[in-house]
Amino acid sequence: MRTVTNYFIVNLSLADILVTLTCLPATLVVDITETWFLGNSLCKVIPYLQTVSVSVSVLTLSCIALDRWYAICHPLMFKSTAKRARNSILVIWMVSCLIMIPQTIVMECSSMFPGLANKTILFTVCDEHWGSECW
C-alpha cells in the first residue's frame, strides 16, 4: 500500500487536518465575537499556519494531478517512485512554509477604537499592516 498516490493522499489528509485545527476554532471565535482574543503572537502564528496548510493542500492536489497526467500521457517516459513522492512532499512543505513568511511579518493586532485600546480587549482585530499606505 506504499504507492505514490497513497503518499500524496496521506500528506493531503495531514494538511486537511491542520486546516481543520487552525482554521475552524479561530475563525469561529472571530466570526461570532468580532474580536481577536488570542493576542499578538497568535495573531502571527494562526494565520501563518492557516495559509501554510491550505497551500500544502493545493500543492499536494497539484502533484497528484501531475503524477496522474504523466502516468496517463507518458507511461513509458516517467517512472513515479516512492522516493520521488517523498521528496516532492518535502518540497511542498518547504515551499509552503517559505512563501507564507511575509504574512507572518505583516500580521498585527490593532484596536478598532484606539481610545479604548488600554481599557478593553474588545474591538481588537488581527489584520495585515503593510506599513505606510499611500492611496
C-alpha positions as protocol buffer text, in pm:
chain_id: "A"
residue {
  index: 1
  type: MET
  ca { x: 0 y: 0 z: 0 }
}
residue {
  index: 2
  type: ARG
  ca { x: 302 y: 231 z: -13 }
}
residue {
  index: 3
  type: THR
  ca { x: 219 y: 370 z: -353 }
}
residue {
  index: 4
  type: VAL
  ca { x: 299 y: 717 z: -476 }
}
residue {
  index: 5
  type: THR
  ca { x: -65 y: 818 z: -472 }
}
residue {
  index: 6
  type: ASN
  ca { x: -106 y: 695 z: -115 }
}
residue {
  index: 7
  type: TYR
  ca { x: 189 y: 907 z: -2 }
}
residue {
  index: 8
  type: PHE
  ca { x: 22 y: 1211 z: -153 }
}
residue {
  index: 9
  type: ILE
  ca { x: -317 y: 1121 z: -6 }
}
residue {
  index: 10
  type: VAL
  ca { x: -168 y: 1084 z: 343 }
}
residue {
  index: 11
  type: ASN
  ca { x: 3 y: 1422 z: 304 }
}
residue {
  index: 12
  type: LEU
  ca { x: -324 y: 1573 z: 184 }
}
residue {
  index: 13
  type: SER
  ca { x: -510 y: 1431 z: 483 }
}
residue {
  index: 14
  type: LEU
  ca { x: -250 y: 1571 z: 725 }
}
residue {
  index: 15
  type: ALA
  ca { x: -278 y: 1912 z: 562 }
}
residue {
  index: 16
  type: ASP
  ca { x: -658 y: 1895 z: 581 }
}
residue {
  index: 17
  type: ILE
  ca { x: -642 y: 1805 z: 950 }
}
residue {
  index: 18
  type: LEU
  ca { x: -415 y: 2105 z: 1003 }
}
residue {
  index: 19
  type: VAL
  ca { x: -667 y: 2321 z: 814 }
}
residue {
  index: 20
  type: THR
  ca { x: -941 y: 2198 z: 1046 }
}
residue {
  index: 21
  type: LEU
  ca { x: -738 y: 2253 z: 1363 }
}
residue {
  index: 22
  type: THR
  ca { x: -615 y: 2601 z: 1273 }
}
residue {
  index: 23
  type: CYS
  ca { x: -900 y: 2750 z: 1071 }
}
residue {
  index: 24
  type: LEU
  ca { x: -1212 y: 2628 z: 1244 }
}
residue {
  index: 25
  type: PRO
  ca { x: -1166 y: 2736 z: 1610 }
}
residue {
  index: 26
  type: ALA
  ca { x: -1002 y: 3074 z: 1546 }
}
residue {
  index: 27
  type: THR
  ca { x: -1236 y: 3170 z: 1264 }
}
residue {
  index: 28
  type: LEU
  ca { x: -1541 y: 3064 z: 1463 }
}
residue {
  index: 29
  type: VAL
  ca { x: -1442 y: 3277 z: 1764 }
}
residue {
  index: 30
  type: VAL
  ca { x: -1361 y: 3580 z: 1548 }
}
residue {
  index: 31
  type: ASP
  ca { x: -1681 y: 3548 z: 1343 }
}
residue {
  index: 32
  type: ILE
  ca { x: -1901 y: 3520 z: 1650 }
}
residue {
  index: 33
  type: THR
  ca { x: -1737 y: 3782 z: 1871 }
}
residue {
  index: 34
  type: GLU
  ca { x: -1582 y: 4008 z: 1604 }
}
residue {
  index: 35
  type: THR
  ca { x: -1283 y: 4040 z: 1837 }
}
residue {
  index: 36
  type: TRP
  ca { x: -937 y: 3884 z: 1836 }
}
residue {
  index: 37
  type: PHE
  ca { x: -887 y: 3743 z: 2189 }
}
residue {
  index: 38
  type: LEU
  ca { x: -575 y: 3539 z: 2120 }
}
residue {
  index: 39
  type: GLY
  ca { x: -304 y: 3804 z: 2148 }
}
residue {
  index: 40
  type: ASN
  ca { x: -37 y: 3939 z: 1918 }
}
residue {
  index: 41
  type: SER
  ca { x: 183 y: 3627 z: 1900 }
}
residue {
  index: 42
  type: LEU
  ca { x: -106 y: 3401 z: 1797 }
}
residue {
  index: 43
  type: CYS
  ca { x: -212 y: 3675 z: 1556 }
}
residue {
  index: 44
  type: LYS
  ca { x: 107 y: 3594 z: 1368 }
}
residue {
  index: 45
  type: VAL
  ca { x: 110 y: 3215 z: 1415 }
}
residue {
  index: 46
  type: ILE
  ca { x: -251 y: 3117 z: 1343 }
}
residue {
  index: 47
  type: PRO
  ca { x: -291 y: 3295 z: 1005 }
}
residue {
  index: 48
  type: TYR
  ca { x: 52 y: 3161 z: 906 }
}
residue {
  index: 49
  type: LEU
  ca { x: -48 y: 2803 z: 986 }
}
residue {
  index: 50
  type: GLN
  ca { x: -382 y: 2853 z: 811 }
}
residue {
  index: 51
  type: THR
  ca { x: -223 y: 2968 z: 488 }
}
residue {
  index: 52
  type: VAL
  ca { x: 54 y: 2706 z: 504 }
}
residue {
  index: 53
  type: SER
  ca { x: -198 y: 2424 z: 548 }
}
residue {
  index: 54
  type: VAL
  ca { x: -415 y: 2548 z: 260 }
}
residue {
  index: 55
  type: SER
  ca { x: -106 y: 2590 z: 43 }
}
residue {
  index: 56
  type: VAL
  ca { x: 9 y: 2236 z: 123 }
}
residue {
  index: 57
  type: SER
  ca { x: -337 y: 2103 z: 30 }
}
residue {
  index: 58
  type: VAL
  ca { x: -339 y: 2284 z: -303 }
}
residue {
  index: 59
  type: LEU
  ca { x: 18 y: 2188 z: -393 }
}
residue {
  index: 60
  type: THR
  ca { x: -42 y: 1825 z: -297 }
}
residue {
  index: 61
  type: LEU
  ca { x: -350 y: 1809 z: -519 }
}
residue {
  index: 62
  type: SER
  ca { x: -143 y: 1963 z: -798 }
}
residue {
  index: 63
  type: CYS
  ca { x: 127 y: 1698 z: -754 }
}
residue {
  index: 64
  type: ILE
  ca { x: -133 y: 1421 z: -761 }
}
residue {
  index: 65
  type: ALA
  ca { x: -275 y: 1565 z: -1084 }
}
residue {
  index: 66
  type: LEU
  ca { x: 72 y: 1599 z: -1237 }
}
residue {
  index: 67
  type: ASP
  ca { x: 165 y: 1244 z: -1138 }
}
residue {
  index: 68
  type: ARG
  ca { x: -156 y: 1104 z: -1288 }
}
residue {
  index: 69
  type: TRP
  ca { x: -110 y: 1312 z: -1604 }
}
residue {
  index: 70
  type: TYR
  ca { x: 240 y: 1172 z: -1655 }
}
residue {
  index: 71
  type: ALA
  ca { x: 116 y: 819 z: -1585 }
}
residue {
  index: 72
  type: ILE
  ca { x: -159 y: 851 z: -1846 }
}
residue {
  index: 73
  type: CYS
  ca { x: 3 y: 1063 z: -2117 }
}
residue {
  index: 74
  type: HIS
  ca { x: 363 y: 942 z: -2090 }
}
residue {
  index: 75
  type: PRO
  ca { x: 355 y: 596 z: -1931 }
}
residue {
  index: 76
  type: LEU
  ca { x: 692 y: 485 z: -2068 }
}
residue {
  index: 77
  type: MET
  ca { x: 880 y: 811 z: -2018 }
}
residue {
  index: 78
  type: PHE
  ca { x: 814 y: 880 z: -1649 }
}
residue {
  index: 79
  type: LYS
  ca { x: 857 y: 634 z: -1365 }
}
residue {
  index: 80
  type: SER
  ca { x: 688 y: 750 z: -1048 }
}
residue {
  index: 81
  type: THR
  ca { x: 869 y: 627 z: -736 }
}
residue {
  index: 82
  type: ALA
  ca { x: 803 y: 644 z: -364 }
}
residue {
  index: 83
  type: LYS
  ca { x: 1132 y: 830 z: -310 }
}
residue {
  index: 84
  type: ARG
  ca { x: 1031 y: 1092 z: -565 }
}
residue {
  index: 85
  type: ALA
  ca { x: 693 y: 1128 z: -392 }
}
residue {
  index: 86
  type: ARG
  ca { x: 858 y: 1174 z: -52 }
}
residue {
  index: 87
  type: ASN
  ca { x: 1094 y: 1435 z: -196 }
}
residue {
  index: 88
  type: SER
  ca { x: 800 y: 1613 z: -360 }
}
residue {
  index: 89
  type: ILE
  ca { x: 614 y: 1619 z: -28 }
}
residue {
  index: 90
  type: LEU
  ca { x: 920 y: 1763 z: 145 }
}
residue {
  index: 91
  type: VAL
  ca { x: 947 y: 2033 z: -123 }
}
residue {
  index: 92
  type: ILE
  ca { x: 574 y: 2108 z: -91 }
}
residue {
  index: 93
  type: TRP
  ca { x: 608 y: 2171 z: 284 }
}
residue {
  index: 94
  type: MET
  ca { x: 926 y: 2377 z: 245 }
}
residue {
  index: 95
  type: VAL
  ca { x: 780 y: 2595 z: -32 }
}
residue {
  index: 96
  type: SER
  ca { x: 456 y: 2643 z: 159 }
}
residue {
  index: 97
  type: CYS
  ca { x: 638 y: 2744 z: 476 }
}
residue {
  index: 98
  type: LEU
  ca { x: 871 y: 2984 z: 294 }
}
residue {
  index: 99
  type: ILE
  ca { x: 622 y: 3166 z: 73 }
}
residue {
  index: 100
  type: MET
  ca { x: 395 y: 3243 z: 369 }
}
residue {
  index: 101
  type: ILE
  ca { x: 665 y: 3410 z: 584 }
}
residue {
  index: 102
  type: PRO
  ca { x: 576 y: 3765 z: 464 }
}
residue {
  index: 103
  type: GLN
  ca { x: 227 y: 3722 z: 604 }
}
residue {
  index: 104
  type: THR
  ca { x: 372 y: 3647 z: 947 }
}
residue {
  index: 105
  type: ILE
  ca { x: 571 y: 3969 z: 933 }
}
residue {
  index: 106
  type: VAL
  ca { x: 275 y: 4193 z: 847 }
}
residue {
  index: 107
  type: MET
  ca { x: 8 y: 4048 z: 1080 }
}
residue {
  index: 108
  type: GLU
  ca { x: -61 y: 4266 z: 1385 }
}
residue {
  index: 109
  type: CYS
  ca { x: -327 y: 4319 z: 1648 }
}
residue {
  index: 110
  type: SER
  ca { x: -485 y: 4660 z: 1648 }
}
residue {
  index: 111
  type: SER
  ca { x: -780 y: 4827 z: 1812 }
}
residue {
  index: 112
  type: MET
  ca { x: -1078 y: 4940 z: 1606 }
}
residue {
  index: 113
  type: PHE
  ca { x: -1125 y: 5221 z: 1858 }
}
residue {
  index: 114
  type: PRO
  ca { x: -782 y: 5349 z: 1968 }
}
residue {
  index: 115
  type: GLY
  ca { x: -934 y: 5544 z: 2259 }
}
residue {
  index: 116
  type: LEU
  ca { x: -1044 y: 5214 z: 2417 }
}
residue {
  index: 117
  type: ALA
  ca { x: -716 y: 5030 z: 2348 }
}
residue {
  index: 118
  type: ASN
  ca { x: -593 y: 5042 z: 2709 }
}
residue {
  index: 119
  type: LYS
  ca { x: -934 y: 4986 z: 2869 }
}
residue {
  index: 120
  type: THR
  ca { x: -1059 y: 4667 z: 2699 }
}
residue {
  index: 121
  type: ILE
  ca { x: -955 y: 4383 z: 2471 }
}
residue {
  index: 122
  type: LEU
  ca { x: -1288 y: 4411 z: 2291 }
}
residue {
  index: 123
  type: PHE
  ca { x: -1283 y: 4553 z: 1940 }
}
residue {
  index: 124
  type: THR
  ca { x: -934 y: 4416 z: 1874 }
}
residue {
  index: 125
  type: VAL
  ca { x: -863 y: 4283 z: 1525 }
}
residue {
  index: 126
  type: CYS
  ca { x: -583 y: 4073 z: 1383 }
}
residue {
  index: 127
  type: ASP
  ca { x: -512 y: 4224 z: 1043 }
}
residue {
  index: 128
  type: GLU
  ca { x: -237 y: 4285 z: 790 }
}
residue {
  index: 129
  type: HIS
  ca { x: -43 y: 4611 z: 824 }
}
residue {
  index: 130
  type: TRP
  ca { x: 184 y: 4670 z: 526 }
}
residue {
  index: 131
  type: GLY
  ca { x: 340 y: 4990 z: 655 }
}
residue {
  index: 132
  type: SER
  ca { x: 265 y: 5332 z: 515 }
}
residue {
  index: 133
  type: GLU
  ca { x: -16 y: 5305 z: 268 }
}
residue {
  index: 134
  type: CYS
  ca { x: -38 y: 5590 z: 21 }
}
residue {
  index: 135
  type: TRP
  ca { x: -367 y: 5585 z: -163 }
}
